[in-house]
Amino acid sequence: RKSLQLQAEMMQEFGACVFDVTLDCEDGAPVGAEAEHAELVAQLATEAAPGTRVAARVHPVGHPAFAGDMATIAGRAGQRLCHIMIPKVESVDDVLVAERALERAGARHLSLHVLIESPGAVHRAFDIA
């Protein structure tokens, strides 16, 4: 909330959005309350000031909360987000799973920003890209 407020204030001051805000489900959601946190992320994104750039970082593809994150956040706030960040991507298959989740949520237009975080993923980075 503080980041979104600062973003809106700086946008007013400078007349343009000067930084993006990424709302975090992976490190931000309390264990056992992932669905509620995804709802909060969707709400915060949809309520962000017009003209600001807001993204969401969901749980990794293999996490039990991934599908719910994508359905809730992309489904409810996809029109407001600049992209969805997918952490710990290991393969092209992970990207395809994320892409299908976007399609199911009706947010096919939304960009995916994948994070390459392991030596194996670095080795497969060109294929993933």
Residue frames relative to the residue before (quaternion, step in Angstrom):
aa qw qx qy qz dx dy dz
R 1.0000 0.0000 0.0000 0.0000 0.00 0.00 0.00
K 0.6472 0.5170 -0.3221 0.4583 3.57 0.99 -0.83
S 0.6505 0.5138 -0.3199 0.4588 3.59 0.97 -0.81
L 0.6556 0.5000 -0.3146 0.4704 3.58 0.95 -0.82
Q 0.6393 0.5194 -0.3213 0.4673 3.57 1.02 -0.78
L 0.6608 0.4950 -0.3030 0.4759 3.58 0.93 -0.90
Q 0.6253 0.5410 -0.3337 0.4527 3.57 0.99 -0.83
A 0.6741 0.4890 -0.2930 0.4697 3.59 0.89 -0.93
E 0.6514 0.5138 -0.3168 0.4596 3.60 0.97 -0.85
M 0.6866 0.4698 -0.2915 0.4722 3.59 0.91 -0.87
M 0.6020 0.5433 -0.3630 0.4590 3.57 1.10 -0.58
Q 0.6385 0.5081 -0.3203 0.4812 3.57 1.03 -0.77
E 0.6787 0.5123 -0.2898 0.4393 3.56 0.92 -0.94
F 0.8007 0.3116 -0.1403 0.4921 3.59 0.87 -0.98
G 0.4648 -0.7108 0.4258 0.3121 3.59 1.24 -0.14
A 0.7536 0.2199 -0.1649 0.5971 3.57 1.29 0.22
C 0.5345 -0.5920 0.4857 0.3577 3.55 -1.21 0.47
V 0.1706 -0.8402 0.5113 0.0598 3.59 -0.50 1.18
F 0.7935 0.0603 -0.0919 0.5985 3.61 1.25 -0.04
D 0.4558 -0.6556 0.5339 0.2782 3.53 -1.27 0.55
V 0.2077 -0.7200 0.6398 0.1706 3.54 -1.31 0.38
T 0.1324 -0.7720 0.6182 0.0656 3.56 -0.93 0.97
L 0.2627 -0.7554 0.5870 0.1259 3.54 -0.69 1.17
D 0.2572 -0.8396 0.4739 0.0665 3.57 -0.62 1.19
C 0.1753 -0.7714 0.6051 0.0901 3.55 -0.81 1.07
E 0.6293 0.5711 -0.3544 0.3902 3.58 0.98 -0.76
D 0.7996 0.2409 -0.1273 0.5352 3.59 0.74 -0.99
G 0.6781 0.5329 -0.2895 0.4152 3.58 1.20 -0.30
A 0.6575 0.5410 -0.3192 0.4161 3.59 1.11 -0.55
P 0.4213 -0.6778 0.5333 0.2805 3.59 -0.90 0.86
V 0.5486 -0.6084 0.4540 0.3504 3.58 -1.02 0.80
G 0.7868 0.2653 -0.2365 0.5047 3.54 -0.83 1.06
A 0.7424 0.3320 -0.2043 0.5449 3.59 1.23 -0.27
E 0.2162 0.8200 -0.5046 0.1617 3.57 1.15 0.62
A 0.6521 0.5201 -0.3266 0.4444 3.62 0.94 -0.82
E 0.6544 0.5032 -0.3080 0.4730 3.57 0.97 -0.85
H 0.6466 0.5149 -0.3189 0.4637 3.57 1.02 -0.78
A 0.6243 0.5240 -0.3354 0.4724 3.60 1.02 -0.77
E 0.6181 0.5307 -0.3354 0.4731 3.60 1.04 -0.72
L 0.6511 0.5115 -0.3085 0.4683 3.57 0.96 -0.88
V 0.6396 0.5207 -0.3235 0.4637 3.60 0.94 -0.87
A 0.6565 0.5006 -0.3143 0.4685 3.59 0.90 -0.89
Q 0.6536 0.5111 -0.3130 0.4621 3.58 0.95 -0.84
L 0.6746 0.4938 -0.3032 0.4573 3.59 0.83 -0.95
A 0.6459 0.5205 -0.3231 0.4554 3.58 0.98 -0.80
T 0.6985 0.4660 -0.2863 0.4616 3.58 0.85 -0.90
E 0.7032 0.4519 -0.2649 0.4808 3.59 1.14 -0.54
A 0.4300 0.7080 -0.4648 0.3128 3.61 1.25 -0.07
A 0.6295 -0.5643 0.3852 0.3700 3.54 -1.14 0.69
P 0.5615 -0.5996 0.4452 0.3565 3.60 -1.02 0.73
G 0.7921 0.3150 -0.2397 0.4647 3.54 -1.04 0.82
T 0.5823 0.5575 -0.3889 0.4459 3.59 1.23 -0.17
R 0.3711 -0.7095 0.5548 0.2259 3.56 -1.27 0.44
V 0.0162 0.8005 -0.5928 0.0867 3.53 -0.61 1.26
A 0.0812 -0.7734 0.6283 0.0211 3.54 -1.03 0.92
A 0.2462 -0.7441 0.5935 0.1829 3.56 -1.31 0.13
R 0.2174 -0.7313 0.6331 0.1305 3.54 -1.09 0.83
V 0.1922 -0.8000 0.5639 0.0711 3.55 -0.54 1.23
H 0.6546 -0.4645 0.3932 0.4485 3.56 -1.30 -0.06
P 0.6289 -0.5287 0.3934 0.4125 3.62 -1.17 0.39
V 0.6942 -0.5034 0.3338 0.3915 3.56 -1.22 0.59
G 0.7330 0.4405 -0.2473 0.4555 3.63 0.91 -0.81
H 0.5314 0.6346 -0.4065 0.3869 3.62 1.23 -0.11
P 0.5729 -0.6195 0.4080 0.3487 3.62 -0.98 0.73
A 0.6862 0.4865 -0.2907 0.4561 3.63 1.10 -0.56
F 0.4317 0.7396 -0.4513 0.2508 3.63 1.20 -0.27
A 0.7027 0.4741 -0.2902 0.4441 3.61 0.67 -1.07
G 0.6597 0.5018 -0.3066 0.4679 3.57 0.98 -0.79
D 0.6036 0.5483 -0.3475 0.4629 3.57 1.03 -0.79
M 0.7041 0.4751 -0.2756 0.4501 3.55 0.76 -1.05
A 0.6612 0.5064 -0.3173 0.4535 3.59 0.89 -0.89
T 0.7057 0.4637 -0.2659 0.4652 3.57 0.87 -0.94
I 0.7565 0.4136 -0.2308 0.4510 3.55 0.65 -1.12
A 0.7029 0.4247 -0.2752 0.4998 3.60 0.78 -0.94
G 0.6610 0.5287 -0.3077 0.4346 3.58 1.01 -0.80
R 0.7704 0.3620 -0.1877 0.4901 3.58 0.91 -0.88
A 0.8191 0.2339 -0.0913 0.5157 3.58 1.01 -0.77
G 0.3290 0.7924 -0.4701 0.2070 3.60 1.24 0.11
Q 0.6536 0.5157 -0.3168 0.4544 3.58 1.03 -0.72
R 0.7069 0.4630 -0.2507 0.4723 3.59 1.21 -0.45
L 0.6429 0.5551 -0.3140 0.4242 3.59 1.19 -0.54
C 0.4060 -0.6838 0.5419 0.2719 3.56 -1.19 0.56
H 0.7733 -0.1641 0.0748 0.6079 3.60 1.22 -0.46
I 0.3123 -0.6811 0.6127 0.2513 3.51 -1.40 0.10
M 0.2815 -0.7619 0.5681 0.1323 3.52 -0.90 1.03
I 0.1536 -0.7727 0.6135 0.0551 3.56 -0.90 1.04
P 0.2275 -0.8006 0.5371 0.1374 3.63 -0.44 1.13
K 0.8586 0.2338 -0.1402 0.4342 3.51 -1.40 0.28
V 0.2018 0.7779 -0.5615 0.1971 3.58 0.96 0.85
E 0.1841 -0.8146 0.5471 0.0567 3.56 -0.83 1.05
S 0.8244 0.0697 0.0243 0.5612 3.60 1.11 -0.61
V 0.6718 -0.4481 0.3970 0.4361 3.52 -1.36 0.10
D 0.6064 0.5712 -0.3553 0.4241 3.59 1.03 -0.74
D 0.6182 0.5359 -0.3469 0.4586 3.60 1.04 -0.70
V 0.6515 0.5048 -0.3102 0.4737 3.57 0.99 -0.83
L 0.6502 0.5132 -0.3176 0.4615 3.59 0.99 -0.79
V 0.6105 0.5296 -0.3442 0.4779 3.60 1.05 -0.71
A 0.6647 0.4952 -0.2983 0.4733 3.59 0.93 -0.89
E 0.6406 0.5282 -0.3217 0.4552 3.57 0.97 -0.83
R 0.6586 0.4959 -0.3073 0.4753 3.60 0.94 -0.84
A 0.6283 0.5299 -0.3356 0.4603 3.59 1.04 -0.73
L 0.6236 0.5226 -0.3323 0.4771 3.59 1.04 -0.74
E 0.6522 0.5158 -0.3134 0.4587 3.57 0.93 -0.89
R 0.6605 0.5041 -0.3105 0.4618 3.61 0.91 -0.88
A 0.6895 0.4724 -0.2726 0.4766 3.59 1.10 -0.69
G 0.4841 -0.6780 0.4286 0.3497 3.59 1.26 -0.10
A 0.5996 0.5632 -0.3504 0.4477 3.57 1.19 0.51
R 0.0891 0.8481 -0.5144 0.0905 3.55 0.99 0.84
H 0.6272 0.5673 -0.3209 0.4263 3.60 1.12 -0.66
L 0.6001 0.6158 -0.3442 0.3770 3.58 1.18 -0.57
S 0.4237 -0.7076 0.5123 0.2392 3.57 -0.94 0.93
L 0.2831 -0.7118 0.6145 0.1889 3.51 -1.25 0.61
H 0.1304 -0.7442 0.6519 0.0649 3.55 -1.02 0.88
V 0.0942 -0.8328 0.5448 0.0282 3.58 -0.28 1.23
L 0.3056 -0.7527 0.5612 0.1586 3.54 -1.05 0.83
I 0.2324 -0.7431 0.6187 0.1045 3.55 -0.83 1.09
E 0.0559 0.8658 -0.4876 0.0974 3.59 -0.24 1.25
S 0.7272 0.3711 -0.2525 0.5194 3.63 1.18 0.04
P 0.6436 -0.5180 0.3801 0.4159 3.61 -1.19 0.37
G 0.6409 0.5266 -0.3272 0.4527 3.59 1.02 -0.75
A 0.6614 0.4934 -0.3031 0.4767 3.55 0.98 -0.82
V 0.5990 0.5406 -0.3605 0.4680 3.60 1.07 -0.68
H 0.6374 0.5341 -0.3155 0.4570 3.58 0.98 -0.86
R 0.7523 0.3537 -0.1863 0.5237 3.61 1.09 -0.76
A 0.3090 0.8075 -0.4716 0.1735 3.62 1.24 0.13
F 0.6703 0.4909 -0.3288 0.4490 3.62 0.85 -0.82
D 0.6379 0.5031 -0.3301 0.4806 3.61 1.02 -0.71
I 0.6478 0.5174 -0.3146 0.4622 3.58 0.97 -0.87
A 0.6573 0.5015 -0.3151 0.4659 3.59 0.95 -0.86
